[in-house]
Amino acid sequence: MAVNFPQIVPADLKPVAGIELGYAEGGIKKPNRKDVLVMKLAQTATVAGVFTKNRFCAAPVQISKSNLASGAHIRALLVNTGNANAGTGEQGLARAQESCAALAGLLDCAPEQILPFSTGVILEPLPVDKIVAALPAAIADLKADNWFNAAEAIMTTDTLPKAASRTVTIGGHAVTMTGISKGAGMIKPNMATMLGYLAFDAKVAQPVLEQIVRHAADHSFNAITIDGDTSTNDSFMLIATGAGALEVTSTDTQEYIELRDAVTDLSRHLAQLIIRDGEGATKFMTITVEEGATVEECRKVAYAIAHSPLVKTAFFASDPNLGRILAAVGYAGIDDLDVSKINLYLDDVWVAKHGGRNPEYQEADGQRVMQQSEITVRVVLARGDQSATVWTCDLSHDYVSINADYRS
Amino acid sequence: MAVNFPQIVPADLKPVAGIELGYAEGGIKKPNRKDVLVMKLAQTATVAGVFTKNRFCAAPVQISKSNLASGAHIRALLVNTGNANAGTGEQGLARAQESCAALAGLLDCAPEQILPFSTGVILEPLPVDKIVAALPAAIADLKADNWFNAAEAIMTTDTLPKAASRTVTIGGHAVTMTGISKGAGMIKPNMATMLGYLAFDAKVAQPVLEQIVRHAADHSFNAITIDGDTSTNDSFMLIATGAGALEVTSTDTQEYIELRDAVTDLSRHLAQLIIRDGEGATKFMTITVEEGATVEECRKVAYAIAHSPLVKTAFFASDPNLGRILAAVGYAGIDDLDVSKINLYLDDVWVAKHGGRNPEYQEADGQRVMQQSEITVRVVLARGDQSATVWTCDLSHDYVSINADYRS
C-alpha cells in the first residue's frame, strides 16, 4: 500500500569505490532472514553521523557516538535487525562492545574503529552470540556490488527495500553515491527505527563531512514524520570513502556546496521513501511553510500540521478540511502570529486568504486536489522570509491495524 | 461506545440559586435541535474564565475575553451550536456583537454585559438572524431547574450530555454547584470544540474567582487530551452567583481552599466526561508522572505519552507495550533526563525498573491490566518532588472512521 514507491532493482544501485557490503542470516529475528550487515570501508574513508535525540537512546547509539567522537579511524559499520539493544543498561553496552570487538578481530582493527547499529525489539537482551557467529558469513559476502542485499538486510516492518544511487560531476570529477534507508513508522520500539546510510567516493575532511551530514539530515531525515514518535535508535551515517578523485577540504568552496546539495538531494529521496512506505500510508503530503520570521517557527507550524491526527484523517478521507489545517497553524505555538495575514494553498488552489476562506475558493477545486496521492499544503505566514518543508503521510485505518495488531 | 460514562438524568442536576437557563431551537444546525442557550445571572454574580490559546481564536472568544477584561458586570451568557464563528474576520466580530446587543436589549442591560460562545462549523458566516430570532423563546424558557436541557443544548458530536452537581459545606454554609461540558475530540473545527460552564451559589470577589478558575482549569480541562489538537473556541467559565450565604473575599482563607478544591473536583469530573465520550474511545487512561523537578516537565512527559499514536494504539489493542511508553518518555524533551532512574507502573504492576524491564515483571500481569477499561500509567522520574496528571483515551479504528467520514 506504499504511495508511488519507485520500483528498485539491484542494477539501479551503483557500487561506490571504497565500500564493500556483506550480509548474513544470523537467526536473530526469524530463520532465513538477512539480519546482519557489515559495511567495510577503505582506509581513506571518513564517516560522520546524526543520531536520535531520544534520552532512551540505545546502547549501539551510545557506542557509535562515542567511537566517532574519539576520532578513531572508522573501518566498518555493523548493523543487526531483530533486536534494538535499547533499554538494556550496562549489559547492553557490554554486548554491543562485544560485537564490535569480534568484528574488529576479524578485520584486524581496533573495536573503536567499528560503529554498531541495532534495530528491532527493545527491552530484550541482544543475542550477541548469534551476531558474532554470523560475522564470518557476512565478511565472506563482502563486495561492492551488494547494495540491494544491504537494503534488504536492514528492513524490519518495511514492506519494500529502500535504496537509490546518483552520479554527479563536481569540479570536473564524477562522484558516485549510493544510499539505503529503513523505517516505516518513525518509531516502533518493538521492531523498528529509522536508519540511513549514504556513501560516496569523494575524499572529504572530517569537519567538512560533519557539516554536510547535518545539513543533509535537516533537509531529509529530520524533516519527515509519520506519527511524531522518535525512536531510541534512529541514525543517519554519511561515508566519504576517499576512493575517488574529488577532494573537499573546506566548506569555503564551490565543490563543497555542490557535494552538500547532491548528498542532501539523495538523502531527501531516501527519507521520502520511508514516508511512501509509511504504515498504512495512502497519501504523500508535502507541508511547506513560507514567509516565516525564522526557520524554527516555520518548522513548528509544519510539524503542527503534519502531526495533527485530525488533519491526517482528513487527508485519508480526501476531505479539503481547511478548518483543521488553520486550527493547527493557530496552535503551533507562535505567540504573536497574526492570523489575519495567513494564506493557505492546496497545490495550486488558494483556499484560505487572510485567515479566512478565500471568497473565490470552490470546494470542488479543493476536492480535486485532495483526491491525488501526492498533495502539497502551502502555508504563507507573511511575517518574514524564512521557510521550511516537512513530508508526511495520512492516518488511515491500516495505521491503527498495523500498530494495534503488531505484537499479537 | 463511551467508557464507563455515568448515566445522567435531569433529577441529578441541582438548581443553583442565582442562575436561570433557557434554550431554543434556532434551526442553526438542524431542525428540531436545541442550539441556542441563554444563562441569565443574578445581579450579585461574578464570572471568570479561561480560553483557548489558539491564535485562530474565534470571534466570540475575542469578545468574551474583552467583555470580561472591561470589568463589565456580566448578566448573561449566550451559547449557540452549529456554527463556531471562527475564521470569520471583522464580519464575525460584528455578528457576535449583534447577538450580544439583541440579548442585552431583551434583558435590559448593556451588550458588554453579555458573554457570547459559539461552537460548530468554522469559516462559515454566523447565522446571527436565526440566533436573534430564537432569543425570545430561550428567555421564555429561563428557569433554575433546566441544567439537563442546557447540557443537551451545547452538544455537537457528543454522543451523551455531560453534566454533574455537588453540594459541599464550606465555613458552615451549604454550597450547591452544577456544571455542564461538551466536546468529543479536543478540536473538530467543523462541528465542535470544548466548552465548560460551572456555577455555584457562593459570593466570590472577582480576583479570587480568577484564581479559582485558573487552578480548576489546570487540573481539569487543561489536563485532558484526545488527539492533541486545540480548538479555536475552547472556553471554560466559572460563575459565582452570589445568591448563597458563603462569601469569599480573599485567597488567604480556609474557605478559599475548600471552595477551590470543590470546584476543581467537579471540573475534573466534567472534563473526564469529555474523555469518556472521546471519539472512538474504548479505554480511559490516567497518565501520572511523579518525582519530576518541575510540574512543567511532568506535564511534558505525561503529554508525550498521551499524544503518542503508538501508545494510544497499543492501549486500544490491550498490548502492554513498554517500549512505546518508555520511548515517549525519552523524547518528551527533558534534555538532562537520566533514563536509568525511571520506573514505570501499569496500575499496581511494576513493569520497568531503572529504565529497563523489571526482572520480576510478568507479561501476563501487564496483559491483565491492559484488558481493563480504566488504566493508570505511572511514571516515576526520580529527580524531584513535583507531579502532574493528564487524562486521555486510546486511538481506535472508530477514531479514524469518525474523523475521516465526518464531512461526508
Interface residues (C-beta under 8 A of the other chain):
Chain A: K53 N54 R55 F56 C57 A86 G87 T88 G89 V121 I122 L123 E124 G185 I187 K188 P189 N190 D227 G228 D229 T230 S231 T232 H307 S308 P309 L310 T313 A314 F316 A317 D319 N321 L322 G323 R324 L326 A327 A328 V329 G330 Y331 I334 D335 L337 V339 S340 A352 H354 G355 G356 R357 L395 S396 H397 Y399 V400 S401 N403 A404 D405 Y406 R407 S408
Chain B: K53 N54 R55 F56 C57 A86 G87 T88 G89 V121 I122 L123 E124 G185 I187 K188 P189 N190 D227 G228 D229 T230 S231 T232 H307 S308 P309 L310 T313 A314 F316 A317 D319 N321 L322 G323 R324 L326 A327 A328 V329 G330 Y331 I334 D335 L337 V339 S340 A352 H354 G355 G356 R357 L395 S396 H397 Y399 V400 S401 N403 A404 D405 Y406 R407 S408
